[in-house]
């Protein structure tokens, strides 16, 4: 995956980075301690890995943040299974 093309937004944490591509997919790379990237493993990712396929609207993190936040179009419903 080429990181420099079709990137809409970037968020950088303490040791990981996330980015949204123009198609709404969420990708990330970096130190994945305790599954920090949210892609199902704890492997360090030196190349980008796709985390969510679509629907990501916004991402946020901080310089010293050990976590990141996402906002997606489909975050669940009012039946208690969403955020």
VODREN-133010 format. One record per atom (N, C-alpha, C, O): residue number from 1; residue in one letter; atom name; x negated, y negated, z. Coordinates in pm, whole numbers. Example, Ala and Ser with C-alpha at 12.3 -4.5 7.8 and 13.67 -1.06 7.14 Angstrom:
! residues 2
+-----+-----+------+--------+--------+--------+
:   n : res : atom :   east :  north :     up :
+-----+-----+------+--------+--------+--------+
:   1 :   a :    N :  -1319 :    569 :    780 :
:   1 :   a :   CA :  -1230 :    450 :    780 :
:   1 :   a :    C :  -1320 :    330 :    780 :
:   1 :   a :    O :  -1424 :    332 :    846 :
:   2 :   s :    N :  -1285 :    225 :    708 :
:   2 :   s :   CA :  -1367 :    106 :    714 :
:   2 :   s :    C :  -1290 :     -3 :    787 :
:   2 :   s :    O :  -1341 :   -114 :    804 :
+-----+-----+------+--------+--------+--------+
! end
This chain:
! residues 83
+-----+-----+------+--------+--------+--------+
:   n : res : atom :   east :  north :     up :
+-----+-----+------+--------+--------+--------+
:   1 :   x :    N :    -85 :    118 :      0 :
:   1 :   x :   CA :      0 :      0 :      0 :
:   1 :   x :    C :    -89 :   -124 :      0 :
:   1 :   x :    O :   -185 :   -133 :     77 :
:   2 :   x :    N :    -58 :   -218 :    -85 :
:   2 :   x :   CA :   -135 :   -342 :    -92 :
:   2 :   x :    C :    -69 :   -444 :      0 :
:   2 :   x :    O :     47 :   -480 :    -20 :
:   3 :   x :    N :   -142 :   -491 :     99 :
:   3 :   x :   CA :    -88 :   -583 :    198 :
:   3 :   x :    C :    -69 :   -723 :    140 :
:   3 :   x :    O :     24 :   -794 :    180 :
:   4 :   x :    N :   -152 :   -763 :     47 :
:   4 :   x :   CA :   -150 :   -901 :     -1 :
:   4 :   x :    C :    -35 :   -932 :    -97 :
:   4 :   x :    O :    -18 :  -1048 :   -135 :
:   5 :   x :    N :     43 :   -833 :   -137 :
:   5 :   x :   CA :    151 :   -863 :   -230 :
:   5 :   x :    C :    287 :   -848 :   -165 :
:   5 :   x :    O :    310 :   -757 :    -85 :
:   6 :   x :    N :    377 :   -938 :   -200 :
:   6 :   x :   CA :    517 :   -933 :   -156 :
:   6 :   x :    C :    536 :   -938 :     -5 :
:   6 :   x :    O :    634 :   -884 :     47 :
:   7 :   x :    N :    445 :  -1001 :     67 :
:   7 :   x :   CA :    457 :  -1015 :    212 :
:   7 :   x :    C :    538 :  -1140 :    244 :
:   7 :   x :    O :    505 :  -1249 :    198 :
:   8 :   x :    N :    642 :  -1123 :    321 :
:   8 :   x :   CA :    730 :  -1234 :    357 :
:   8 :   x :    C :    691 :  -1297 :    490 :
:   8 :   x :    O :    696 :  -1419 :    505 :
:   9 :   x :    N :    651 :  -1213 :    588 :
:   9 :   x :   CA :    622 :  -1263 :    721 :
:   9 :   x :    C :    520 :  -1173 :    789 :
:   9 :   x :    O :    515 :  -1053 :    763 :
:  10 :   x :    N :    437 :  -1233 :    879 :
:  10 :   x :   CA :    333 :  -1158 :    950 :
:  10 :   x :    C :    340 :  -1195 :   1098 :
:  10 :   x :    O :    364 :  -1310 :   1133 :
:  11 :   x :    N :    319 :  -1095 :   1185 :
:  11 :   x :   CA :    307 :  -1119 :   1329 :
:  11 :   x :    C :    186 :  -1040 :   1378 :
:  11 :   x :    O :    173 :   -922 :   1349 :
:  12 :   x :    N :     97 :  -1107 :   1453 :
:  12 :   x :   CA :    -23 :  -1043 :   1503 :
:  12 :   x :    C :    -19 :  -1035 :   1654 :
:  12 :   x :    O :     -2 :  -1136 :   1723 :
:  13 :   x :    N :    -35 :   -914 :   1707 :
:  13 :   x :   CA :    -42 :   -891 :   1851 :
:  13 :   x :    C :   -186 :   -882 :   1894 :
:  13 :   x :    O :   -277 :   -920 :   1819 :
:  14 :   x :    N :   -209 :   -833 :   2015 :
:  14 :   x :   CA :   -344 :   -822 :   2070 :
:  14 :   x :    C :   -433 :   -733 :   1985 :
:  14 :   x :    O :   -548 :   -767 :   1959 :
:  15 :   x :    N :   -381 :   -619 :   1942 :
:  15 :   x :   CA :   -462 :   -526 :   1865 :
:  15 :   x :    C :   -384 :   -457 :   1753 :
:  15 :   x :    O :   -423 :   -351 :   1705 :
:  16 :   x :    N :   -276 :   -519 :   1712 :
:  16 :   x :   CA :   -196 :   -464 :   1603 :
:  16 :   x :    C :   -131 :   -578 :   1526 :
:  16 :   x :    O :   -115 :   -689 :   1578 :
:  17 :   x :    N :    -93 :   -550 :   1404 :
:  17 :   x :   CA :    -26 :   -649 :   1320 :
:  17 :   x :    C :     95 :   -585 :   1254 :
:  17 :   x :    O :     93 :   -467 :   1217 :
:  18 :   x :    N :    200 :   -663 :   1238 :
:  18 :   x :   CA :    320 :   -620 :   1169 :
:  18 :   x :    C :    348 :   -717 :   1056 :
:  18 :   x :    O :    313 :   -834 :   1065 :
:  19 :   x :    N :    409 :   -668 :    949 :
:  19 :   x :   CA :    450 :   -758 :    842 :
:  19 :   x :    C :    575 :   -707 :    776 :
:  19 :   x :    O :    600 :   -587 :    769 :
:  20 :   x :    N :    654 :   -801 :    728 :
:  20 :   x :   CA :    777 :   -772 :    654 :
:  20 :   x :    C :    748 :   -796 :    507 :
:  20 :   x :    O :    698 :   -901 :    468 :
:  21 :   x :    N :    781 :   -697 :    426 :
:  21 :   x :   CA :    770 :   -712 :    282 :
:  21 :   x :    C :    899 :   -777 :    230 :
:  21 :   x :    O :   1000 :   -778 :    301 :
:  22 :   x :    N :    898 :   -829 :    109 :
:  22 :   x :   CA :   1014 :   -897 :     52 :
:  22 :   x :    C :   1138 :   -809 :     42 :
:  22 :   x :    O :   1250 :   -860 :     41 :
:  23 :   x :    N :   1119 :   -676 :     35 :
:  23 :   x :   CA :   1235 :   -586 :     29 :
:  23 :   x :    C :   1294 :   -557 :    167 :
:  23 :   x :    O :   1388 :   -478 :    177 :
:  24 :   x :    N :   1240 :   -619 :    273 :
:  24 :   x :   CA :   1293 :   -603 :    408 :
:  24 :   x :    C :   1234 :   -488 :    486 :
:  24 :   x :    O :   1276 :   -463 :    599 :
:  25 :   x :    N :   1135 :   -417 :    429 :
:  25 :   x :   CA :   1073 :   -307 :    506 :
:  25 :   x :    C :    971 :   -365 :    604 :
:  25 :   x :    O :    912 :   -470 :    580 :
:  26 :   x :    N :    953 :   -294 :    714 :
:  26 :   x :   CA :    857 :   -333 :    817 :
:  26 :   x :    C :    737 :   -241 :    809 :
:  26 :   x :    O :    751 :   -119 :    809 :
:  27 :   x :    N :    617 :   -299 :    802 :
:  27 :   x :   CA :    493 :   -223 :    799 :
:  27 :   x :    C :    404 :   -271 :    911 :
:  27 :   x :    O :    419 :   -384 :    959 :
:  28 :   x :    N :    311 :   -188 :    953 :
:  28 :   x :   CA :    220 :   -227 :   1059 :
:  28 :   x :    C :     89 :   -153 :   1051 :
:  28 :   x :    O :     76 :    -52 :    980 :
:  29 :   x :    N :     -9 :   -204 :   1124 :
:  29 :   x :   CA :   -140 :   -141 :   1131 :
:  29 :   x :    C :   -210 :   -188 :   1257 :
:  29 :   x :    O :   -174 :   -290 :   1315 :
:  30 :   x :    N :   -310 :   -110 :   1300 :
:  30 :   x :   CA :   -388 :   -147 :   1417 :
:  30 :   x :    C :   -389 :    -38 :   1522 :
:  30 :   x :    O :   -358 :     77 :   1495 :
:  31 :   x :    N :   -427 :    -77 :   1643 :
:  31 :   x :   CA :   -435 :     15 :   1755 :
:  31 :   x :    C :   -294 :     54 :   1794 :
:  31 :   x :    O :   -212 :    -32 :   1825 :
:  32 :   x :    N :   -267 :    181 :   1794 :
:  32 :   x :   CA :   -132 :    233 :   1815 :
:  32 :   x :    C :   -120 :    303 :   1949 :
:  32 :   x :    O :    -45 :    399 :   1962 :
:  33 :   x :    N :   -192 :    255 :   2049 :
:  33 :   x :   CA :   -190 :    315 :   2183 :
:  33 :   x :    C :    -46 :    323 :   2234 :
:  33 :   x :    O :     28 :    225 :   2229 :
:  34 :   x :    N :     -9 :    438 :   2283 :
:  34 :   x :   CA :    125 :    462 :   2338 :
:  34 :   x :    C :    236 :    439 :   2235 :
:  34 :   x :    O :    349 :    407 :   2272 :
:  35 :   x :    N :    204 :    455 :   2107 :
:  35 :   x :   CA :    305 :    441 :   2003 :
:  35 :   x :    C :    348 :    298 :   1979 :
:  35 :   x :    O :    461 :    274 :   1936 :
:  36 :   x :    N :    261 :    205 :   2006 :
:  36 :   x :   CA :    291 :     62 :   1997 :
:  36 :   x :    C :    349 :     18 :   1863 :
:  36 :   x :    O :    430 :    -74 :   1858 :
:  37 :   x :    N :    309 :     83 :   1754 :
:  37 :   x :   CA :    361 :     44 :   1622 :
:  37 :   x :    C :    503 :     92 :   1598 :
:  37 :   x :    O :    573 :     39 :   1512 :
:  38 :   x :    N :    546 :    192 :   1673 :
:  38 :   x :   CA :    683 :    240 :   1659 :
:  38 :   x :    C :    705 :    329 :   1538 :
:  38 :   x :    O :    818 :    342 :   1491 :
:  39 :   x :    N :    599 :    392 :   1487 :
:  39 :   x :   CA :    612 :    476 :   1369 :
:  39 :   x :    C :    607 :    625 :   1403 :
:  39 :   x :    O :    593 :    708 :   1313 :
:  40 :   x :    N :    619 :    658 :   1530 :
:  40 :   x :   CA :    633 :    798 :   1570 :
:  40 :   x :    C :    506 :    871 :   1611 :
:  40 :   x :    O :    513 :    989 :   1646 :
:  41 :   x :    N :    392 :    804 :   1608 :
:  41 :   x :   CA :    267 :    868 :   1651 :
:  41 :   x :    C :    192 :    772 :   1744 :
:  41 :   x :    O :    240 :    663 :   1774 :
:  42 :   x :    N :     75 :    814 :   1788 :
:  42 :   x :   CA :    -14 :    727 :   1864 :
:  42 :   x :    C :   -148 :    714 :   1791 :
:  42 :   x :    O :   -249 :    680 :   1852 :
:  43 :   x :    N :   -149 :    741 :   1661 :
:  43 :   x :   CA :   -271 :    732 :   1581 :
:  43 :   x :    C :   -307 :    588 :   1551 :
:  43 :   x :    O :   -220 :    506 :   1521 :
:  44 :   x :    N :   -436 :    557 :   1559 :
:  44 :   x :   CA :   -484 :    426 :   1516 :
:  44 :   x :    C :   -464 :    418 :   1366 :
:  44 :   x :    O :   -498 :    512 :   1293 :
:  45 :   x :    N :   -409 :    308 :   1318 :
:  45 :   x :   CA :   -380 :    291 :   1175 :
:  45 :   x :    C :   -468 :    181 :   1118 :
:  45 :   x :    O :   -444 :     62 :   1142 :
:  46 :   x :    N :   -571 :    221 :   1042 :
:  46 :   x :   CA :   -659 :    121 :    980 :
:  46 :   x :    C :   -603 :     74 :    847 :
:  46 :   x :    O :   -652 :    -24 :    790 :
:  47 :   x :    N :   -501 :    142 :    798 :
:  47 :   x :   CA :   -429 :    100 :    678 :
:  47 :   x :    C :   -282 :     86 :    713 :
:  47 :   x :    O :   -234 :    153 :    805 :
:  48 :   x :    N :   -209 :      2 :    642 :
:  48 :   x :   CA :    -68 :    -20 :    674 :
:  48 :   x :    C :     15 :    108 :    663 :
:  48 :   x :    O :     -8 :    192 :    577 :
:  49 :   x :    N :    111 :    120 :    753 :
:  49 :   x :   CA :    205 :    230 :    751 :
:  49 :   x :    C :    346 :    172 :    756 :
:  49 :   x :    O :    372 :     75 :    827 :
:  50 :   x :    N :    436 :    231 :    680 :
:  50 :   x :   CA :    575 :    186 :    677 :
:  50 :   x :    C :    645 :    233 :    804 :
:  50 :   x :    O :    641 :    352 :    837 :
:  51 :   x :    N :    709 :    140 :    875 :
:  51 :   x :   CA :    775 :    171 :   1002 :
:  51 :   x :    C :    926 :    180 :    985 :
:  51 :   x :    O :    989 :    276 :   1030 :
:  52 :   x :    N :    985 :     81 :    920 :
:  52 :   x :   CA :   1128 :     80 :    888 :
:  52 :   x :    C :   1144 :     53 :    740 :
:  52 :   x :    O :   1071 :    -27 :    683 :
:  53 :   x :    N :   1238 :    120 :    678 :
:  53 :   x :   CA :   1255 :    112 :    533 :
:  53 :   x :    C :   1317 :    -19 :    484 :
:  53 :   x :    O :   1282 :    -67 :    376 :
:  54 :   x :    N :   1409 :    -77 :    561 :
:  54 :   x :   CA :   1476 :   -198 :    514 :
:  54 :   x :    C :   1549 :   -267 :    628 :
:  54 :   x :    O :   1556 :   -215 :    739 :
:  55 :   x :    N :   1602 :   -384 :    599 :
:  55 :   x :   CA :   1688 :   -455 :    692 :
:  55 :   x :    C :   1620 :   -541 :    796 :
:  55 :   x :    O :   1689 :   -602 :    878 :
:  56 :   x :    N :   1487 :   -549 :    796 :
:  56 :   x :   CA :   1417 :   -629 :    896 :
:  56 :   x :    C :   1423 :   -776 :    855 :
:  56 :   x :    O :   1387 :   -812 :    743 :
:  57 :   x :    N :   1469 :   -860 :    946 :
:  57 :   x :   CA :   1489 :  -1001 :    919 :
:  57 :   x :    C :   1376 :  -1086 :    976 :
:  57 :   x :    O :   1331 :  -1181 :    912 :
:  58 :   x :    N :   1329 :  -1051 :   1097 :
:  58 :   x :   CA :   1230 :  -1135 :   1164 :
:  58 :   x :    C :   1143 :  -1049 :   1256 :
:  58 :   x :    O :   1188 :   -946 :   1306 :
:  59 :   x :    N :   1018 :  -1092 :   1278 :
:  59 :   x :   CA :    927 :  -1026 :   1370 :
:  59 :   x :    C :    858 :  -1132 :   1454 :
:  59 :   x :    O :    843 :  -1246 :   1412 :
:  60 :   x :    N :    816 :  -1092 :   1575 :
:  60 :   x :   CA :    746 :  -1186 :   1663 :
:  60 :   x :    C :    647 :  -1110 :   1750 :
:  60 :   x :    O :    671 :   -995 :   1787 :
:  61 :   x :    N :    536 :  -1175 :   1781 :
:  61 :   x :   CA :    436 :  -1121 :   1872 :
:  61 :   x :    C :    353 :  -1239 :   1920 :
:  61 :   x :    O :    372 :  -1352 :   1873 :
:  62 :   x :    N :    261 :  -1215 :   2010 :
:  62 :   x :   CA :    175 :  -1321 :   2059 :
:  62 :   x :    C :     30 :  -1278 :   2056 :
:  62 :   x :    O :      2 :  -1159 :   2045 :
:  63 :   x :    N :    -61 :  -1372 :   2066 :
:  63 :   x :   CA :   -203 :  -1344 :   2056 :
:  63 :   x :    C :   -248 :  -1236 :   2153 :
:  63 :   x :    O :   -325 :  -1147 :   2115 :
:  64 :   x :    N :   -203 :  -1242 :   2277 :
:  64 :   x :   CA :   -242 :  -1143 :   2377 :
:  64 :   x :    C :   -130 :  -1044 :   2404 :
:  64 :   x :    O :   -134 :   -974 :   2506 :
:  65 :   x :    N :    -30 :  -1035 :   2317 :
:  65 :   x :   CA :     85 :   -947 :   2339 :
:  65 :   x :    C :     50 :   -801 :   2310 :
:  65 :   x :    O :    -14 :   -770 :   2210 :
:  66 :   x :    N :     94 :   -713 :   2398 :
:  66 :   x :   CA :     77 :   -570 :   2379 :
:  66 :   x :    C :    200 :   -512 :   2312 :
:  66 :   x :    O :    207 :   -391 :   2289 :
:  67 :   x :    N :    297 :   -594 :   2281 :
:  67 :   x :   CA :    420 :   -548 :   2217 :
:  67 :   x :    C :    464 :   -650 :   2113 :
:  67 :   x :    O :    413 :   -762 :   2109 :
:  68 :   x :    N :    556 :   -610 :   2029 :
:  68 :   x :   CA :    614 :   -699 :   1928 :
:  68 :   x :    C :    765 :   -679 :   1929 :
:  68 :   x :    O :    815 :   -579 :   1981 :
:  69 :   x :    N :    835 :   -773 :   1872 :
:  69 :   x :   CA :    981 :   -768 :   1865 :
:  69 :   x :    C :   1025 :   -776 :   1719 :
:  69 :   x :    O :    961 :   -843 :   1638 :
:  70 :   x :    N :   1135 :   -709 :   1688 :
:  70 :   x :   CA :   1191 :   -721 :   1553 :
:  70 :   x :    C :   1338 :   -755 :   1564 :
:  70 :   x :    O :   1403 :   -726 :   1664 :
:  71 :   x :    N :   1389 :   -817 :   1460 :
:  71 :   x :   CA :   1532 :   -841 :   1444 :
:  71 :   x :    C :   1569 :   -783 :   1309 :
:  71 :   x :    O :   1510 :   -818 :   1207 :
:  72 :   x :    N :   1667 :   -693 :   1309 :
:  72 :   x :   CA :   1709 :   -627 :   1186 :
:  72 :   x :    C :   1858 :   -647 :   1165 :
:  72 :   x :    O :   1932 :   -674 :   1259 :
:  73 :   x :    N :   1902 :   -633 :   1040 :
:  73 :   x :   CA :   2043 :   -648 :   1008 :
:  73 :   x :    C :   2130 :   -547 :   1080 :
:  73 :   x :    O :   2239 :   -582 :   1126 :
:  74 :   x :    N :   2086 :   -423 :   1090 :
:  74 :   x :   CA :   2166 :   -317 :   1151 :
:  74 :   x :    C :   2103 :   -276 :   1283 :
:  74 :   x :    O :   2024 :   -182 :   1288 :
:  75 :   x :    N :   2139 :   -344 :   1389 :
:  75 :   x :   CA :   2083 :   -315 :   1521 :
:  75 :   x :    C :   2181 :   -235 :   1607 :
:  75 :   x :    O :   2167 :   -233 :   1729 :
:  76 :   x :    N :   2279 :   -171 :   1546 :
:  76 :   x :   CA :   2378 :    -96 :   1620 :
:  76 :   x :    C :   2512 :   -167 :   1616 :
:  76 :   x :    O :   2528 :   -265 :   1544 :
:  77 :   x :    N :   2607 :   -118 :   1693 :
:  77 :   x :   CA :   2739 :   -178 :   1696 :
:  77 :   x :    C :   2780 :   -210 :   1840 :
:  77 :   x :    O :   2699 :   -199 :   1932 :
:  78 :   x :    N :   2903 :   -248 :   1858 :
:  78 :   x :   CA :   2949 :   -286 :   1991 :
:  78 :   x :    C :   2995 :   -167 :   2076 :
:  78 :   x :    O :   3063 :   -185 :   2177 :
:  79 :   x :    N :   2958 :    -46 :   2035 :
:  79 :   x :   CA :   2993 :     74 :   2110 :
:  79 :   x :    C :   2882 :    114 :   2207 :
:  79 :   x :    O :   2888 :    221 :   2266 :
:  80 :   x :    N :   2782 :     29 :   2224 :
:  80 :   x :   CA :   2678 :     55 :   2321 :
:  80 :   x :    C :   2554 :    125 :   2269 :
:  80 :   x :    O :   2465 :    160 :   2347 :
:  81 :   x :    N :   2545 :    145 :   2139 :
:  81 :   x :   CA :   2425 :    213 :   2086 :
:  81 :   x :    C :   2331 :    119 :   2014 :
:  81 :   x :    O :   2241 :    166 :   1943 :
:  82 :   x :    N :   2347 :    -10 :   2030 :
:  82 :   x :   CA :   2257 :   -108 :   1969 :
:  82 :   x :    C :   2179 :   -180 :   2075 :
:  82 :   x :    O :   2186 :   -147 :   2193 :
:  83 :   x :    N :   2105 :   -279 :   2032 :
:  83 :   x :   CA :   2028 :   -360 :   2126 :
:  83 :   x :    C :   2113 :   -467 :   2188 :
:  83 :   x :    O :   2063 :   -544 :   2271 :
+-----+-----+------+--------+--------+--------+
! end
